[in-house]
């Protein structure tokens, strides 16, 4: 899961993610550490435009997780190159997703067939800034019994994850207003009619997994 000392937060989040993941989906998390950019494989580093050191550290942490998850299913040493859309290029027959906030990186992978497409996002377990909420939320969104303090943050993470899951299938750029979320039923629907299933945790961080079935629905 991580190298070196593993923090209590990493242990707690790893357990929460494993518990919420559907069958066939492997997950991992890692606090971003100094020098994590060293975990980028040479080809991965070359595929990324020059970015701030903090962003390269976050990318290195997320890809370290992905390398380990992929090695577990027979893809040892696979370089996850950055595509023009910004998403990683996964091995044939595999779907996956990476994300990070300022401090934590997360990853999820699955064989296509178990799952058709995956998206993941991570956010601190803090209220969404007031100026972002009107941009993210729409009147059609339903947050169910989620703690009101975290509902906006969870909506934000959900729509980010849903976009990552839907884009490889539909190749449609979506805004927050193009995704309708019902957290009570664990479903989201995009403007294109794509239905996406959801799983999430809110402690110790907000993490959302969005996934489409192996048959693409």
N, C-alpha and C positions, 0 to 999 in steps of 0.2 A: 504493500500500500504506500509506504513512504520509506525513505532512507534516513539513517541516523535516528535520533530520538523522535518518537512519535508523541505528539501532544494529546492531552485529554480531549481537546476539541476535535482533533482528527479522528480519534477512536469513536467518539460519540456520533460524529457525522457519518463516518463509514458505516456504522451499525444502522443508523436511520435510513441511509440510502439503500443499503442492502435489503432492509425490511420492506421498503416501498417499491422496489424494482419488480417489474413483472418477470415471469419465468423466461429464462434465456438471456436476460440483460445483465451484464457485468458492469459494476460501477467502482469508482475509486475517487479519493479526495486527497489533497495535500496542501498544507500551508505553504505559501510561496516563500522560498528561502533565498538568501544571498547566493549568487553564483548559479542559480537554477537555469540560467541561459546556457550553461555548459551541457545540459541534457538534450539540447537540440542536436540532432544528427546533422552532419555537414550539409547534406542536400536540403534538409529542412531549413537550416539557417539561410542558405542561398535563395530559397523560394520566398523568403519574407523580405519586404521592402525595409529599408533602414528605419528603425523605430527607436523610441526611447528605451533605455536599459530596463526600466521597470516592466515595460510591455514584453520585452524579450525574455525576462525572467519568468513572467506569468506564462508565456507560451511554452517555455522550457519545462515548467512544472506540469502543465497540462499534458504535454506530449510525453513526459516521463510516465505519467499514469497510463496514457494510452498504449505506450510501448509495452508496459507490463501486462495490461489487459489483453493486448493482441498476442503477446508471446504465449499466454495461457491457452490460446485457441489455435496455435500453430503458425503464427506470423511473427516470429522472432526477428528483430532488427528491421522491421518495415518502417520506411521513412514516410511520415505523414506530411506531404508537401502541401503548401498553401495554394489553393486554386484562385482564379481571378475573382470569384465571389467572396473570398475570404475564408471559406470553409475548408477543412482538410480533405484530401483525397484519400478515401479509405480503400483497403484491399477489395478485390472483387469478391462479391458474396457477403460483404460485411457492411453494416451501417453503424454509425457512431456519432458522437458529438462531444465537444469540449467547451468549457466555459471557465471564467474566473471573475472574481471581484478584486478588490484591492489586495486582499490577503489570502484568499483560498482559491485553489484550482480544483475542478471536478472533471470527470470523464465518464462516458458510458459507451459500451460497445455491445453488439449483438449480431448473430448470423441472420442474414436476410432469409426469411422463412419463419423464424421465430418471431421476428418483428420486421416490418417493411421499411420503416424509417424512424430515426430517433432524434430528439432534440433535448438539450439540457441547459439549465441556467442556474446560477448561484448568486445570492444576494445576502448582505448582512440582515440579521433579524431585527430590523429597525423600521420605523414608519417611513413611507415614501415621502420625499419632500413635497410640500404642498403645491409647488408650482408644476410638478410633473403629473400629479393625479388627474387633472382635467385632460391632459394629453393622452394618458394611458387608458382611463376608464371610459366606458360608454354606458348609456342607460340600459342597454340589453345585458350587460355583464351581471352575473350573480355570484356572490362570494359566500353564500350559505352561512355556516356557523363559524367561519374563520374569525379569529380575534380582530376586532375592528382596527386596532393599531397596526396590524400587519397586512390587512386586506389589500391595500394599495400596492405594497411591495410584492405581495404574492401575485397580484394581477400582472404587474410589470414582468416578473420572472416568467410567469406562465406564457405571456404573449411572446416573449423572446424565445422560449423553448419551442412553442408551437411553430413559429416561423422557421426555426431550424429544421424541424421535422417535416414541414410541408413543402419548403422550397425545392428540395431535390426531386420531389414527385411532380410538382406542378409548374416549377420554374416561374413563379409569379412573385413579384415584389409586393409585400404586404405592409401596411402601416398598422399601428395599434387599433385604429378604428375598423380595420378589415378583419379583426379576429374577435369573436364573441365567446366569452368564457362562462361556464357554469361549474363552479368548483364543487357544488353540492353533488352533482351527478358525475363529476370527474370527466367532463367532456368539453371540447372547444370546437368551434366551427369557423372556417375561414370564408372570406368573400367568395371564393371559388367553389364552395360547397364541400371542401375537404373536412371530414370529421376526424378529430384527433383525441386520443385518450390521454388522461392526465394522472400522475401520481406526484405527491409532494410531501415535504416535511418543512416545519418552520423552526426547528431547534436542532442543534445549536445555530444553524443558519437556514435561510430559506433556500431550498433546492427543489426545482421542478423538473420532472421527466415528462416529456411529451412523446407519444409513440403512436404509430399507425400499424395496424395489423399486417401480418405477413402477406396477406392477399392484397395489400394496398388500400384497405378500407378499415 
